[in-house]
């Protein structure tokens, strides 16, 4: 398997049917035309050859003619998580972070006496969401603490003040479950990981990401702190769409506030082409463009199942229609370090059904999705804007896109 950089070519050179790729392209155009999404950029590559890279629709909600470009920038939200995981693995390889060490060794504010199991929760538990952290409980605690106007120490070097407040105000909350017994999908866990990268590397998180991943991968349009000059290439959605209205203290999806917070769980802005380079690096077992980004061991750890049998997969959410908490259980499938892993009995509705069981993926709130299938040497990027949430809270046609792409493989 080569580590060459991605390049464009005909579908046949990637072992794919050109007529079926055209069918995928037409599907995407139809989804925009019928109003499933106002904005969509897709990319498909196989064996290092980009066989499809197209843009459909508008960049700004006030545009009346197609203005979206292939290099338009999207807030990709939770697709930041696999990038954060890769940055943690860089420091693991440097001998500076221990996967099996308690994460409180690196975030001592959370090492509060009397908190059951806290020293059992490892860095690896944060990476696979098994640390027992319940975001909804923690965010409720943060809001209550804020009402008391607490006097807390200022942010550390290179740390955003809001990140400092979240970490300190959430410290001391009991874990919801014993570490390792359940996957509870956690944004705050990845906030801790990104701040851990800042502390251990001695650099702002965004800067470390640029030096260790974005620059060597050629991801020139990827930023955890988006420069002001690039906002003119950024997607902006219509007010009232998912992510444009949030509780106090949580920045909305298109705000300058979000673009300025280098949060490792949702703070990444990127393009389809840049994300494809990151995915191809994982398919290449950590190498890209003739450069070694991660070791094969780290790439394998990120993309293999890490949960083990008998571990519940829970996704605590507030249902936007009812305002009530729901602990959604998703049977089957697995999670690696920063990536969902396909598996027998996978019931994650946003995944396609034609991928192999070695495929990995991640979605981002409000319409973004990436996946890679190392066995088929295939990667896909689906960046859209969700105008509404469906009944099951799914956010795009990413599963339909995946299946149509896999069906285009002919060798």
C-alpha positions as CSV (number, residue, x, y, z in Angstrom):
1,X,0.0,0.0,0.0
2,X,1.5,3.3,-1.1
3,X,1.8,6.5,1.0
4,X,1.6,8.8,-2.0
5,X,-0.5,11.9,-1.8
6,X,-4.1,11.9,-3.2
7,X,-4.5,12.9,-6.8
8,X,-7.4,13.2,-9.2
9,X,-8.1,10.6,-11.9
10,X,-10.8,8.7,-13.8
11,X,-12.9,6.2,-11.8
12,X,-11.5,3.3,-13.8
13,X,-8.1,4.0,-12.3
14,X,-9.5,3.4,-8.9
15,X,-11.4,0.2,-9.9
16,X,-14.7,2.0,-9.9
17,X,-17.5,2.2,-12.5
18,X,-17.7,5.6,-14.1
19,X,-21.5,5.3,-14.8
20,X,-22.1,4.5,-11.1
21,X,-20.0,7.4,-10.0
22,X,-22.0,9.6,-12.2
23,X,-25.1,8.2,-10.5
24,X,-23.7,9.2,-7.1
25,X,-23.1,12.7,-8.5
26,X,-26.7,12.9,-9.7
27,X,-28.0,11.7,-6.3
28,X,-26.1,14.5,-4.6
29,X,-27.4,17.1,-7.0
30,X,-31.0,15.8,-6.5
31,X,-30.7,16.0,-2.7
32,X,-29.8,19.7,-2.9
33,X,-32.5,20.4,-5.6
34,X,-35.3,18.9,-3.5
35,X,-34.2,20.7,-0.3
36,X,-32.7,17.9,1.8
37,X,-29.7,20.3,2.2
38,X,-28.9,23.7,0.7
39,X,-25.1,22.9,0.6
40,X,-23.2,19.8,-0.1
41,X,-19.5,19.0,-0.9
42,X,-18.6,15.3,-1.5
43,X,-15.3,13.6,-2.2
44,X,-14.5,9.9,-2.9
45,X,-11.1,8.4,-3.4
46,X,-10.0,4.8,-3.9
47,X,-6.4,3.6,-3.9
48,X,-5.2,7.2,-3.7
49,X,-7.2,8.4,-6.7
50,X,-9.9,11.0,-6.2
51,X,-12.7,9.8,-8.5
52,X,-15.4,12.3,-7.3
53,X,-15.1,15.8,-5.8
54,X,-18.0,18.1,-6.4
55,X,-19.9,21.0,-4.8
56,X,-23.6,21.6,-4.9
57,X,-25.7,24.5,-3.7
58,X,-24.9,27.7,-1.8
59,X,-22.2,28.9,0.6
60,X,-24.3,31.5,2.4
61,X,-27.9,31.2,3.3
62,X,-28.7,34.6,1.6
63,X,-27.2,33.4,-1.8
64,X,-29.8,32.9,-4.6
65,X,-27.5,31.1,-7.1
66,X,-25.0,28.2,-6.6
67,X,-22.0,29.7,-4.8
68,X,-20.5,26.7,-3.0
69,X,-17.0,25.6,-4.1
70,X,-15.1,22.4,-3.6
71,X,-12.7,24.3,-1.2
72,X,-15.5,25.9,0.8
73,X,-14.9,25.6,4.6
74,X,-17.3,23.8,6.9
75,X,-17.5,23.7,10.7
76,X,-17.2,19.9,10.9
77,X,-18.1,19.7,14.6
78,X,-17.4,16.2,16.0
79,X,-15.2,15.2,13.1
80,X,-12.7,17.1,15.2
81,X,-12.5,14.0,17.5
82,X,-10.5,11.7,15.3
83,X,-8.1,14.6,14.7
84,X,-7.7,15.2,18.4
85,X,-7.2,11.5,18.9
86,X,-4.4,11.5,16.4
87,X,-2.7,14.4,18.2
88,X,-2.9,12.5,21.5
89,X,-1.3,9.5,19.7
90,X,1.6,11.8,18.6
91,X,2.4,12.5,22.2
92,X,2.0,8.9,23.1
93,X,4.6,8.1,20.5
94,X,6.8,10.8,21.9
95,X,6.7,9.1,25.3
96,X,4.9,12.0,26.9
97,X,1.5,10.6,27.5
98,X,0.6,7.1,28.7
99,X,-2.6,5.6,27.4
100,X,-3.2,3.5,30.4
101,X,-2.3,6.2,33.0
102,X,-5.0,8.0,34.9
103,X,-6.1,11.1,32.9
104,X,-6.0,13.1,36.1
105,X,-2.2,12.8,36.0
106,X,-2.4,15.3,33.2
107,X,-5.5,17.3,34.3
108,X,-5.0,17.5,38.1
109,X,-7.9,19.8,38.6
110,X,-10.1,16.7,38.2
111,X,-8.3,14.7,40.8
112,X,-10.8,15.7,43.5
113,X,-10.7,13.6,46.8
114,X,-13.7,11.4,47.3
115,X,-14.7,11.1,43.7
116,X,-15.3,7.4,43.2
117,X,-13.3,5.7,40.4
118,X,-11.7,8.9,39.2
119,X,-8.1,7.4,39.3
120,X,-9.3,4.4,37.3
121,X,-10.3,6.5,34.3
122,X,-7.4,6.4,31.9
123,X,-6.4,8.5,28.9
124,X,-7.5,5.5,26.7
125,X,-10.9,5.7,28.4
126,X,-11.3,9.3,27.3
127,X,-10.4,8.4,23.8
128,X,-13.0,5.6,23.6
129,X,-15.7,7.4,25.7
130,X,-15.5,4.8,28.5
131,X,-14.3,7.2,31.3
132,X,-17.8,7.4,32.9
133,X,-18.2,11.1,32.1
134,X,-21.9,12.2,31.6
135,X,-21.9,15.5,29.6
136,X,-25.5,16.4,30.5
137,X,-24.8,16.1,34.2
138,X,-21.6,18.1,33.9
139,X,-23.1,20.9,31.8
140,X,-25.9,21.3,34.3
141,X,-23.3,21.5,37.1
142,X,-21.4,24.2,35.1
143,X,-24.5,26.3,34.6
144,X,-25.3,26.1,38.4
145,X,-21.8,27.0,39.2
146,X,-21.8,30.0,36.8
147,X,-24.8,31.4,38.6
148,X,-22.7,31.7,41.8
149,X,-20.1,33.8,39.9
150,X,-17.2,31.7,41.3
151,X,-13.7,33.1,41.5
152,X,-11.5,30.6,39.7
153,X,-7.8,30.7,38.6
154,X,-7.2,32.3,35.2
155,X,-6.5,30.3,32.1
156,X,-3.1,28.6,31.5
157,X,-0.7,29.6,28.7
158,X,-2.4,29.2,25.4
159,X,-5.7,28.1,27.0
160,X,-9.0,29.7,25.9
161,X,-10.8,31.2,29.0
162,X,-14.0,29.3,28.3
163,X,-12.1,26.0,28.2
164,X,-10.5,26.8,31.5
165,X,-13.9,27.6,33.1
166,X,-15.5,24.5,31.8
167,X,-12.7,22.2,33.1
168,X,-12.6,23.9,36.5
169,X,-16.4,24.2,37.1
170,X,-17.0,20.6,36.1
171,X,-14.3,19.2,38.4
172,X,-15.6,17.2,41.3
173,X,-18.7,15.8,39.6
174,X,-19.1,12.1,40.3
175,X,-18.6,9.7,37.4
176,X,-21.8,8.2,36.0
177,X,-20.4,4.7,35.7
178,X,-17.2,2.9,36.6
179,X,-14.6,3.4,33.8
180,X,-14.6,0.7,31.2
181,X,-18.1,-0.5,31.8
182,X,-20.0,1.6,29.3
183,X,-19.3,3.9,26.3
184,X,-21.0,7.2,27.2
185,X,-20.4,9.5,24.2
186,X,-18.7,12.6,25.7
187,X,-17.7,16.0,24.3
188,X,-16.2,17.0,27.6
189,X,-13.9,14.0,27.5
190,X,-12.5,15.3,24.2
191,X,-12.2,18.8,25.6
192,X,-10.0,17.3,28.3
193,X,-7.9,15.5,25.7
194,X,-7.3,18.6,23.6
195,X,-6.3,20.6,26.7
196,X,-4.1,17.7,27.8
197,X,-2.3,18.1,24.4
198,X,-1.8,21.8,25.2
199,X,-0.4,21.1,28.6
200,X,1.9,18.3,27.6
201,X,3.2,19.8,24.4
202,X,3.7,23.2,25.8
203,X,1.9,24.8,22.8
204,X,-1.6,26.0,22.2
205,X,-3.7,23.1,20.9
206,X,-4.3,24.8,17.5
207,X,-0.6,25.3,17.0
208,X,0.4,21.8,17.9
209,X,-2.3,20.5,15.5
210,X,-0.9,22.7,12.7
211,X,2.7,21.6,13.2
212,X,2.2,17.9,13.8
213,X,-0.8,17.1,11.5
214,X,-2.0,19.9,9.2
215,X,1.3,21.1,7.8
216,X,2.8,17.7,7.0
217,X,-0.5,16.4,5.6
218,X,-0.9,19.5,3.4
219,X,-4.2,20.4,5.2
220,X,-3.8,24.1,4.4
221,X,-7.4,25.0,5.0
222,X,-7.9,23.2,8.4
223,X,-7.9,25.2,11.6
224,X,-8.9,24.9,15.2
225,X,-8.8,28.7,15.4
226,X,-10.1,29.9,12.0
227,X,-8.3,33.0,10.7
228,X,-10.7,35.9,10.2
229,X,-9.7,36.2,6.5
230,X,-11.0,32.6,5.8
231,X,-14.5,33.3,7.1
232,X,-15.4,34.5,3.6
233,X,-15.0,30.9,2.4
234,X,-16.9,29.5,5.3
235,X,-20.4,28.0,5.2
236,X,-23.2,30.0,6.8
237,X,-26.6,28.5,7.4
238,X,-30.0,30.0,7.7
239,X,-31.0,31.2,11.2
240,X,-33.2,28.6,12.9
241,X,-31.4,25.6,11.4
242,X,-29.8,23.1,13.8
243,X,-26.9,24.6,15.7
244,X,-27.9,28.2,15.2
245,X,-29.7,28.5,18.5
246,X,-28.0,27.2,21.6
247,X,-28.3,27.5,25.4
248,X,-26.4,30.4,27.0
249,X,-22.7,29.9,27.1
250,X,-22.6,27.5,24.1
251,X,-21.4,29.2,20.9
252,X,-23.7,28.7,17.9
253,X,-22.4,26.8,14.9
254,X,-21.6,29.8,12.6
255,X,-20.4,32.2,15.3
256,X,-17.0,33.8,15.4
257,X,-16.9,32.6,19.0
258,X,-16.9,28.9,17.9
259,X,-14.2,29.7,15.3
260,X,-12.0,31.1,18.0
261,X,-12.3,28.2,20.5
262,X,-9.7,25.5,19.8
263,X,-11.9,22.8,21.3
264,X,-10.9,19.2,20.4
265,X,-14.4,17.9,20.3
266,X,-16.1,20.4,17.9
267,X,-13.8,23.3,17.0
268,X,-12.4,22.2,13.7
269,X,-13.1,24.0,10.4
270,X,-12.0,22.2,7.3
271,X,-12.6,21.2,3.7
272,X,-13.4,18.0,2.0
273,X,-10.0,17.8,0.4
274,X,-8.1,18.3,3.7
275,X,-10.2,15.7,5.5
276,X,-9.6,13.3,2.7
277,X,-5.8,13.6,3.3
278,X,-6.3,12.8,7.0
279,X,-8.4,9.7,6.1
280,X,-5.9,8.6,3.5
281,X,-3.1,8.8,6.1
282,X,-5.1,6.4,8.3
283,X,-5.7,4.0,5.3
284,X,-2.0,4.2,4.6
285,X,-1.2,3.0,8.2
286,X,0.0,6.4,9.3
287,X,2.0,7.6,6.2
288,X,1.1,10.2,3.5
289,X,2.9,11.8,0.7
290,X,6.1,10.0,1.5
291,X,6.1,11.2,5.1
292,X,5.4,9.3,8.3
293,X,2.7,11.1,10.3
294,X,1.8,8.3,12.8
295,X,3.3,4.9,13.4
296,X,1.5,1.9,12.0
297,X,0.8,0.9,15.6
298,X,-1.0,4.2,16.4
299,X,-3.0,4.1,13.2
300,X,-4.0,0.5,14.0
301,X,-5.0,1.5,17.6
302,X,-7.2,4.3,16.3
303,X,-9.1,2.2,13.8
304,X,-9.6,-1.1,15.6
305,X,-12.4,-1.9,18.1
306,X,-11.5,-0.8,21.6
307,X,-14.7,-1.3,23.6
308,X,-14.8,-5.1,24.2
309,X,-17.8,-7.3,24.5
310,X,-20.6,-6.5,26.9
311,X,-20.0,-2.7,26.9
312,X,-23.1,-0.6,26.5
313,X,-23.1,2.1,23.8
314,X,-25.0,5.1,25.2
315,X,-25.6,8.5,23.7
316,X,-27.2,10.9,26.2
317,X,-29.1,13.6,24.4
318,X,-31.7,16.3,25.0
319,X,-34.5,15.6,22.5
320,X,-35.0,19.0,20.8
321,X,-38.7,18.2,20.3
322,X,-39.5,17.2,23.9
323,X,-36.7,18.9,25.9
324,X,-36.3,15.7,27.8
325,X,-33.2,13.6,28.3
326,X,-32.9,10.4,26.3
327,X,-30.1,7.8,26.8
328,X,-30.1,6.3,23.3
329,X,-28.5,2.9,23.2
330,X,-27.0,1.8,19.8
331,X,-26.4,-2.0,19.7
332,X,-23.5,-3.4,17.6
333,X,-20.6,-1.6,16.1
334,X,-17.6,-0.4,18.2
335,X,-15.4,2.6,18.8
336,X,-11.6,2.9,18.4
337,X,-9.7,6.0,19.4
338,X,-11.7,8.9,18.0
339,X,-13.6,6.8,15.4
340,X,-16.7,4.6,15.1
341,X,-15.8,1.1,13.9
342,X,-18.2,-1.0,11.9
343,X,-19.1,-4.4,13.4
344,X,-21.6,-7.2,13.4
345,X,-25.1,-6.1,14.2
346,X,-24.2,-2.4,13.8
347,X,-27.4,-0.4,14.3
348,X,-25.9,3.1,13.9
349,X,-28.3,4.5,11.4
350,X,-25.9,7.0,9.9
351,X,-23.6,4.3,8.6
352,X,-24.0,2.6,5.3
353,X,-24.6,-1.1,5.1
354,X,-22.2,-2.1,2.3
355,X,-18.9,-1.3,4.0
356,X,-16.6,-4.0,5.3
357,X,-16.4,-4.6,9.1
358,X,-13.0,-2.8,9.1
359,X,-14.5,0.5,8.0
360,X,-14.3,3.5,10.4
361,X,-16.4,6.7,10.4
362,X,-17.4,9.7,12.3
363,X,-20.3,12.2,12.0
364,X,-20.4,15.9,13.0
365,X,-23.5,17.6,14.2
366,X,-25.7,19.4,11.6
367,X,-24.6,17.4,8.5
368,X,-21.0,16.3,8.2
369,X,-19.6,12.8,7.9
370,X,-16.4,11.0,6.9
371,X,-15.5,7.4,6.6
372,X,-12.7,5.1,5.5
373,X,-12.7,1.4,4.5
374,X,-9.0,0.2,4.7
375,X,-10.0,-3.2,3.3
376,X,-11.3,-1.6,0.1
377,X,-8.8,1.2,0.2
378,X,-11.7,3.6,0.0
379,X,-12.4,7.0,1.7
380,X,-15.4,9.3,1.6
381,X,-16.3,12.8,2.8
382,X,-19.8,14.2,3.0
383,X,-20.1,17.8,4.1
384,X,-23.6,19.2,4.2
385,X,-25.9,21.5,6.0
386,X,-28.9,20.0,7.8
387,X,-31.9,22.3,7.5
388,X,-33.8,20.1,10.1
389,X,-33.5,17.1,12.4
390,X,-35.3,14.0,11.4
391,X,-37.5,12.0,13.7
392,X,-34.6,9.7,14.7
393,X,-32.3,12.8,15.0
394,X,-30.2,11.7,12.0
395,X,-28.8,14.6,10.1
396,X,-28.0,13.8,6.5
397,X,-28.1,11.3,3.6
398,X,-24.6,10.1,4.5
399,X,-25.6,6.5,4.7
400,X,-27.2,6.6,1.3
401,X,-24.1,8.2,-0.1
402,X,-21.9,5.5,1.4
403,X,-23.9,2.7,0.0
404,X,-24.0,4.2,-3.5
405,X,-20.2,4.7,-3.4
406,X,-19.5,1.2,-2.3
407,X,-21.8,-0.1,-5.0
408,X,-19.5,1.7,-7.6
409,X,-16.6,-0.6,-6.8
410,X,-16.2,-3.1,-9.7
411,X,-13.0,-5.0,-9.0
